[in-house]
Amino acid sequence: MSKALEGVRVLDFTHVQSGPTCTQLLAWFGADVIKVERPGTGDVTRGQLRDVPNADSLYFTMLNHNKRSITLDTKNPKGKQVLEALIKTCDVLVENFAPGVLDRMGFSWERIEALNPRMIVASIKGFGPGPYEDCKVYENVAQCAGGSASTTGFRDGPPLVTGAQIGDSGTGLHLALGIVTALYQRTATGRGQRVDVAMQDSVLNLCRVKLRDQQRLAHGPLKEYPQYGESLPFGEAVPRAGNASGGGQPGWILKCKGWETDPNAYIYFITQAPAWDKICNLIGKPDWITDPDYAKPEARLNKLSAIFDTIEEWTKTKTKFEVMALCNPLDIPCGPILSMKEIAEDQSLRATGTVVEVDHPVRGPYLTVGNPIKLSASPTEVVRSPLLGEHTDEILKQVLGLGAEELAEVRASGALEPIVKQAAE
């Protein structure tokens, strides 16, 4: 079986997390991703948060699988010539530089289009056009500007960012979709185009239910929010709702057996209306089934906190996995709070390729996340991340067709590796 993006060549000018998330996904699907890095240093994350001395960090290795690395000084005249040649032979250029960097390098959209009319130039920026378009943005800034932080946390606490990297990785996923869409359109038009994704926009797209609730506020209180049941007034903006479900199905995180010592002995429990009778019987409250104060979903809205307190008294007598074992056969929706340790040790996730062990020549074996998207006719393998400049000669020979003399000339120019100044004798 061939890979879905086999034959697509990507020039990867991305760094840190948002862009590498995108290009790694393309590489998993078979694209030939050529990661262009600065000679001597490379992607800054190679050295960030290191846990093994002199080895690429997990931050880098877990975002750059299946890629080839070339070191190239694009300020060097020979380096610029190499880059122009790569642009002519690649299908996609992906970058997440600060605003204006690509233009200052001499590679504006107009210049790239002139070199290769079929080229798709995909960019990640913090903000779209507007008052903040020139601002540099990181993960938590994107979460705050995209509406996530203001709606996350508990009502009486400060805004919170989430541990899920919805700003960086979330934007990378959006960009990957934009790229494959542009590639598909190119089959009809024969021409490339620009693909732009702003981190603020991506976070907002993932927070759309909160924008929904903002509009609902104009027509009355949000009855599925805990404060409605506590008879507390709503303000002008969507409030923080703790662990309440954003989808309209009442849910909450409840303690399970062992919660006193295990910070993850909890379960998310949803009181879905079709399962209400089964829930009542399971927790020893069969009278709630016919009680007019509890029988209908509307009647329960102002008592949700008390209802979850009662359910929690039951869940506290069982482990989170025992609760799952009892609820699943009854179609009662719930899910355990799994720690990263539990996920890392979950053999079912290893079996599906969701968690993969990879061997690295310097740091040794490590765990990483595999491709979360499974295609039945397109296999995915996770290949270790490249060492800095590991494939420089290979790319120059195979992709650009440079011979030995031409390669030696480029190397002599200093375009491929840092120039070391000799101390005066």
BAFI-936750 format. One record per residue (C-alpha): residue number from 1; y, x, z. Coordinates in steps of 0.25 Angstrom, whole numbers, plus 2048, in hexadecimal, padded with zeros to 3 digits. Example, Ala and Ser with C-alpha at 12.3 -4.5 7.8 and 13.67 -1.06 7.14 Angstrom:
2
[pt 1,[7EE,831,81F]]
[pt 2,[7FC,837,81D]]
//
This chain:
425
[pt 1,[800,800,800]]
[pt 2,[80E,805,7FD]]
[pt 3,[819,805,806]]
[pt 4,[824,7FA,804]]
[pt 5,[830,804,802]]
[pt 6,[828,80F,7FB]]
[pt 7,[831,815,7F0]]
[pt 8,[83E,812,7F7]]
[pt 9,[845,81F,7FB]]
[pt 10,[84F,81E,807]]
[pt 11,[85A,828,80A]]
[pt 12,[85B,827,819]]
[pt 13,[869,82B,81F]]
[pt 14,[867,824,82C]]
[pt 15,[866,829,83A]]
[pt 16,[864,824,848]]
[pt 17,[85E,816,848]]
[pt 18,[863,80B,840]]
[pt 19,[862,812,832]]
[pt 20,[855,819,835]]
[pt 21,[84F,80C,83A]]
[pt 22,[852,807,82C]]
[pt 23,[84D,813,824]]
[pt 24,[840,814,82D]]
[pt 25,[83C,806,829]]
[pt 26,[83E,809,81A]]
[pt 27,[836,815,81C]]
[pt 28,[82B,80D,823]]
[pt 29,[82A,805,817]]
[pt 30,[828,811,80E]]
[pt 31,[836,815,809]]
[pt 32,[838,824,808]]
[pt 33,[843,826,812]]
[pt 34,[84A,833,811]]
[pt 35,[852,835,81E]]
[pt 36,[85E,83E,81B]]
[pt 37,[862,846,828]]
[pt 38,[86C,851,82C]]
[pt 39,[867,85F,82B]]
[pt 40,[864,865,839]]
[pt 41,[865,858,841]]
[pt 42,[861,84C,839]]
[pt 43,[861,83E,83F]]
[pt 44,[868,83F,84C]]
[pt 45,[85D,837,853]]
[pt 46,[853,842,850]]
[pt 47,[859,849,85D]]
[pt 48,[85D,83C,865]]
[pt 49,[855,838,871]]
[pt 50,[84B,843,86F]]
[pt 51,[83E,843,878]]
[pt 52,[837,84E,872]]
[pt 53,[83F,85B,870]]
[pt 54,[842,860,862]]
[pt 55,[83B,854,85C]]
[pt 56,[842,848,855]]
[pt 57,[844,83D,85F]]
[pt 58,[83D,830,85F]]
[pt 59,[84A,829,85B]]
[pt 60,[849,831,84E]]
[pt 61,[83A,830,84C]]
[pt 62,[839,821,84E]]
[pt 63,[844,81E,844]]
[pt 64,[840,827,838]]
[pt 65,[832,826,835]]
[pt 66,[82D,827,826]]
[pt 67,[839,82E,822]]
[pt 68,[83C,83C,81B]]
[pt 69,[847,845,820]]
[pt 70,[850,84D,818]]
[pt 71,[85B,855,81E]]
[pt 72,[868,855,815]]
[pt 73,[876,85A,818]]
[pt 74,[87E,850,80F]]
[pt 75,[88B,857,811]]
[pt 76,[885,863,80A]]
[pt 77,[887,862,7FA]]
[pt 78,[878,865,7F8]]
[pt 79,[875,85B,802]]
[pt 80,[87E,851,7FC]]
[pt 81,[877,853,7EE]]
[pt 82,[869,851,7F5]]
[pt 83,[86E,844,7FB]]
[pt 84,[874,83F,7ED]]
[pt 85,[866,842,7E7]]
[pt 86,[85F,83A,7F2]]
[pt 87,[868,82E,7F1]]
[pt 88,[865,82E,7E2]]
[pt 89,[856,82D,7E5]]
[pt 90,[855,824,7F1]]
[pt 91,[856,815,7F2]]
[pt 92,[85D,813,7FF]]
[pt 93,[866,81A,808]]
[pt 94,[867,816,816]]
[pt 95,[872,81B,820]]
[pt 96,[878,817,82D]]
[pt 97,[883,821,82E]]
[pt 98,[890,81E,835]]
[pt 99,[89A,816,82C]]
[pt 100,[89F,81F,820]]
[pt 101,[896,82B,821]]
[pt 102,[88E,828,814]]
[pt 103,[89B,827,80D]]
[pt 104,[8A1,834,813]]
[pt 105,[894,83B,80E]]
[pt 106,[898,838,800]]
[pt 107,[88D,82D,7FE]]
[pt 108,[895,820,7FE]]
[pt 109,[88D,813,7F9]]
[pt 110,[894,815,7EB]]
[pt 111,[890,824,7EA]]
[pt 112,[881,820,7EE]]
[pt 113,[881,815,7E4]]
[pt 114,[886,81E,7D9]]
[pt 115,[87B,828,7DC]]
[pt 116,[870,81D,7DD]]
[pt 117,[873,80F,7D9]]
[pt 118,[866,80A,7DF]]
[pt 119,[869,810,7ED]]
[pt 120,[869,807,7F9]]
[pt 121,[872,80C,803]]
[pt 122,[86F,806,811]]
[pt 123,[879,808,81D]]
[pt 124,[879,804,82B]]
[pt 125,[887,803,832]]
[pt 126,[88B,7FE,840]]
[pt 127,[894,7F3,83B]]
[pt 128,[897,7EC,82E]]
[pt 129,[8A5,7EB,828]]
[pt 130,[8AF,7E8,832]]
[pt 131,[8B7,7EE,83E]]
[pt 132,[8AB,7F6,843]]
[pt 133,[8A5,7FB,836]]
[pt 134,[8A9,80A,838]]
[pt 135,[8A3,80A,846]]
[pt 136,[896,812,84A]]
[pt 137,[88B,809,850]]
[pt 138,[87F,80C,858]]
[pt 139,[874,803,85D]]
[pt 140,[87A,7FC,869]]
[pt 141,[888,7FB,862]]
[pt 142,[881,7F3,857]]
[pt 143,[87A,7EA,862]]
[pt 144,[887,7E7,869]]
[pt 145,[88F,7E5,85C]]
[pt 146,[884,7DC,856]]
[pt 147,[883,7D2,861]]
[pt 148,[876,7D6,868]]
[pt 149,[87C,7DC,874]]
[pt 150,[885,7D1,878]]
[pt 151,[879,7C7,877]]
[pt 152,[86F,7D0,87E]]
[pt 153,[86D,7D1,88D]]
[pt 154,[86F,7C7,899]]
[pt 155,[87B,7BE,89A]]
[pt 156,[880,7C5,8A7]]
[pt 157,[87E,7D3,8A1]]
[pt 158,[885,7DC,897]]
[pt 159,[881,7DC,888]]
[pt 160,[875,7E4,885]]
[pt 161,[86F,7EB,879]]
[pt 162,[861,7EA,876]]
[pt 163,[856,7F5,876]]
[pt 164,[852,7F0,867]]
[pt 165,[85A,7F9,85E]]
[pt 166,[860,7ED,856]]
[pt 167,[86C,7F4,852]]
[pt 168,[866,801,84C]]
[pt 169,[858,7FD,848]]
[pt 170,[85C,7EF,846]]
[pt 171,[866,7F3,83B]]
[pt 172,[85C,7FD,835]]
[pt 173,[853,7F1,833]]
[pt 174,[85E,7E9,82C]]
[pt 175,[861,7F5,823]]
[pt 176,[853,7F7,81F]]
[pt 177,[852,7E8,81A]]
[pt 178,[85F,7EA,813]]
[pt 179,[85A,7F6,80C]]
[pt 180,[84D,7F0,807]]
[pt 181,[855,7E4,803]]
[pt 182,[85E,7EC,7FA]]
[pt 183,[852,7F4,7F5]]
[pt 184,[84C,7E6,7F0]]
[pt 185,[859,7E2,7EA]]
[pt 186,[859,7EF,7E2]]
[pt 187,[84C,7EC,7DB]]
[pt 188,[854,7E1,7D4]]
[pt 189,[862,7E7,7D3]]
[pt 190,[85E,7F6,7D1]]
[pt 191,[86A,7FA,7DA]]
[pt 192,[86C,7FE,7E9]]
[pt 193,[876,7F9,7F3]]
[pt 194,[87B,7FB,800]]
[pt 195,[875,7F5,80D]]
[pt 196,[87D,7F5,819]]
[pt 197,[879,7F0,827]]
[pt 198,[882,7F0,833]]
[pt 199,[87C,7F2,841]]
[pt 200,[885,7E7,847]]
[pt 201,[880,7DD,83C]]
[pt 202,[871,7E1,83E]]
[pt 203,[872,7DE,84D]]
[pt 204,[879,7D1,84B]]
[pt 205,[86E,7CD,841]]
[pt 206,[864,7CF,84C]]
[pt 207,[86D,7C7,856]]
[pt 208,[86F,7BB,84D]]
[pt 209,[869,7B1,857]]
[pt 210,[875,7B5,860]]
[pt 211,[87F,7B2,855]]
[pt 212,[878,7A5,854]]
[pt 213,[87A,7A2,863]]
[pt 214,[888,7A6,862]]
[pt 215,[88A,79B,858]]
[pt 216,[882,791,861]]
[pt 217,[88B,794,86C]]
[pt 218,[896,78C,865]]
[pt 219,[88D,77F,867]]
[pt 220,[889,781,875]]
[pt 221,[881,78A,87F]]
[pt 222,[875,792,87B]]
[pt 223,[86B,78A,882]]
[pt 224,[860,794,881]]
[pt 225,[868,79F,888]]
[pt 226,[865,7A1,897]]
[pt 227,[873,79E,89B]]
[pt 228,[872,790,896]]
[pt 229,[867,78D,8A0]]
[pt 230,[870,793,8AB]]
[pt 231,[87C,78A,8A7]]
[pt 232,[885,796,8A4]]
[pt 233,[88F,794,899]]
[pt 234,[88F,79C,88C]]
[pt 235,[89B,7A4,887]]
[pt 236,[8A0,7A6,879]]
[pt 237,[896,7B0,875]]
[pt 238,[886,7B0,875]]
[pt 239,[882,7B5,883]]
[pt 240,[878,7BF,887]]
[pt 241,[86B,7B7,889]]
[pt 242,[862,7C1,891]]
[pt 243,[854,7BF,88B]]
[pt 244,[855,7B1,886]]
[pt 245,[850,7B0,878]]
[pt 246,[85A,7B0,86C]]
[pt 247,[851,7A7,864]]
[pt 248,[852,79A,86C]]
[pt 249,[845,79B,872]]
[pt 250,[847,79C,882]]
[pt 251,[841,7AA,886]]
[pt 252,[843,7B4,891]]
[pt 253,[83D,7C1,896]]
[pt 254,[834,7BE,8A3]]
[pt 255,[82E,7C7,8AD]]
[pt 256,[81F,7CA,8AD]]
[pt 257,[815,7D0,8B7]]
[pt 258,[819,7DE,8BB]]
[pt 259,[828,7DC,8B7]]
[pt 260,[82C,7E2,8C5]]
[pt 261,[828,7F0,8C0]]
[pt 262,[826,7EF,8B1]]
[pt 263,[834,7ED,8AA]]
[pt 264,[82D,7E7,89E]]
[pt 265,[824,7DD,8A5]]
[pt 266,[82B,7D1,89E]]
[pt 267,[828,7C7,893]]
[pt 268,[831,7BF,88A]]
[pt 269,[82D,7B1,88C]]
[pt 270,[832,7A5,882]]
[pt 271,[832,797,887]]
[pt 272,[830,792,878]]
[pt 273,[830,782,878]]
[pt 274,[822,781,871]]
[pt 275,[81B,789,87C]]
[pt 276,[822,782,887]]
[pt 277,[816,77A,88C]]
[pt 278,[80D,786,88C]]
[pt 279,[818,78F,893]]
[pt 280,[819,784,89E]]
[pt 281,[809,783,8A0]]
[pt 282,[808,793,8A0]]
[pt 283,[812,795,8AB]]
[pt 284,[80E,78A,8B4]]
[pt 285,[819,780,8B1]]
[pt 286,[812,774,8A9]]
[pt 287,[81C,76A,8AF]]
[pt 288,[827,770,8A6]]
[pt 289,[820,76B,89A]]
[pt 290,[824,75D,89D]]
[pt 291,[830,75F,8A6]]
[pt 292,[83C,75A,89F]]
[pt 293,[844,766,8A5]]
[pt 294,[83B,76F,89E]]
[pt 295,[833,768,893]]
[pt 296,[83D,76A,887]]
[pt 297,[844,777,883]]
[pt 298,[852,771,884]]
[pt 299,[84F,76D,893]]
[pt 300,[84A,77B,896]]
[pt 301,[857,783,891]]
[pt 302,[85F,782,89E]]
[pt 303,[853,786,8A6]]
[pt 304,[84E,792,89E]]
[pt 305,[851,79C,8A8]]
[pt 306,[849,795,8B3]]
[pt 307,[83E,792,8A9]]
[pt 308,[83C,7A1,8A6]]
[pt 309,[83D,7A4,8B5]]
[pt 310,[831,79B,8B7]]
[pt 311,[829,7A1,8AB]]
[pt 312,[82C,7AF,8B0]]
[pt 313,[825,7AC,8BD]]
[pt 314,[819,7AA,8B5]]
[pt 315,[81B,7B6,8AC]]
[pt 316,[81D,7BF,8B9]]
[pt 317,[80E,7BC,8BC]]
[pt 318,[809,7C2,8AF]]
[pt 319,[80B,7CF,8A7]]
[pt 320,[813,7CD,89A]]
[pt 321,[806,7CF,892]]
[pt 322,[7FF,7C4,89A]]
[pt 323,[80B,7BB,898]]
[pt 324,[809,7BE,889]]
[pt 325,[7FA,7BB,889]]
[pt 326,[7FC,7AE,890]]
[pt 327,[808,7A9,887]]
[pt 328,[804,7AE,879]]
[pt 329,[7F8,7A4,878]]
[pt 330,[801,799,87B]]
[pt 331,[80C,79D,871]]
[pt 332,[816,79F,87C]]
[pt 333,[81F,7AA,876]]
[pt 334,[821,7B6,87F]]
[pt 335,[821,7C5,87E]]
[pt 336,[81F,7D1,887]]
[pt 337,[82B,7DB,88A]]
[pt 338,[824,7E7,885]]
[pt 339,[829,7F5,889]]
[pt 340,[82A,800,87F]]
[pt 341,[81E,807,886]]
[pt 342,[816,7FA,884]]
[pt 343,[81A,7FA,875]]
[pt 344,[817,809,873]]
[pt 345,[809,807,879]]
[pt 346,[806,7F9,872]]
[pt 347,[7FA,7FC,869]]
[pt 348,[7FC,7F0,860]]
[pt 349,[80A,7F5,85C]]
[pt 350,[803,802,858]]
[pt 351,[7F9,7FB,850]]
[pt 352,[803,7F3,848]]
[pt 353,[80C,800,845]]
[pt 354,[817,7FA,84E]]
[pt 355,[816,806,857]]
[pt 356,[812,813,850]]
[pt 357,[80E,821,855]]
[pt 358,[814,82C,84C]]
[pt 359,[812,83B,84D]]
[pt 360,[81D,845,84C]]
[pt 361,[81C,854,849]]
[pt 362,[826,857,854]]
[pt 363,[826,84D,85E]]
[pt 364,[818,848,85D]]
[pt 365,[813,83A,85D]]
[pt 366,[81C,82E,861]]
[pt 367,[81D,81F,860]]
[pt 368,[826,818,856]]
[pt 369,[828,80A,851]]
[pt 370,[821,807,844]]
[pt 371,[826,7FE,839]]
[pt 372,[827,7F0,83F]]
[pt 373,[827,7EA,831]]
[pt 374,[818,7E8,82C]]
[pt 375,[816,7E6,81D]]
[pt 376,[807,7E2,819]]
[pt 377,[808,7EA,80C]]
[pt 378,[811,7F6,810]]
[pt 379,[80B,800,81A]]
[pt 380,[814,807,824]]
[pt 381,[812,814,82A]]
[pt 382,[81B,81B,834]]
[pt 383,[81D,82A,831]]
[pt 384,[824,833,83A]]
[pt 385,[832,836,839]]
[pt 386,[836,842,831]]
[pt 387,[83B,850,837]]
[pt 388,[849,853,834]]
[pt 389,[84A,857,825]]
[pt 390,[83A,857,824]]
[pt 391,[83A,852,816]]
[pt 392,[847,859,810]]
[pt 393,[83F,861,806]]
[pt 394,[835,856,803]]
[pt 395,[841,84C,7FF]]
[pt 396,[849,856,7F7]]
[pt 397,[83C,85A,7EF]]
[pt 398,[835,84C,7EE]]
[pt 399,[841,843,7ED]]
[pt 400,[84C,84B,7E6]]
[pt 401,[842,854,7DF]]
[pt 402,[849,861,7E3]]
[pt 403,[842,86E,7DF]]
[pt 404,[840,87A,7E8]]
[pt 405,[84D,881,7E2]]
[pt 406,[855,874,7E4]]
[pt 407,[850,872,7F2]]
[pt 408,[853,880,7F6]]
[pt 409,[861,87E,7F1]]
[pt 410,[863,872,7F9]]
[pt 411,[85E,879,805]]
[pt 412,[867,885,803]]
[pt 413,[873,87C,803]]
[pt 414,[870,878,812]]
[pt 415,[86F,869,80E]]
[pt 416,[862,867,814]]
[pt 417,[863,86F,822]]
[pt 418,[86E,873,82B]]
[pt 419,[875,880,828]]
[pt 420,[873,88A,833]]
[pt 421,[87E,894,835]]
[pt 422,[879,8A2,837]]
[pt 423,[880,8A9,843]]
[pt 424,[889,8B5,83F]]
[pt 425,[881,8C2,840]]
//
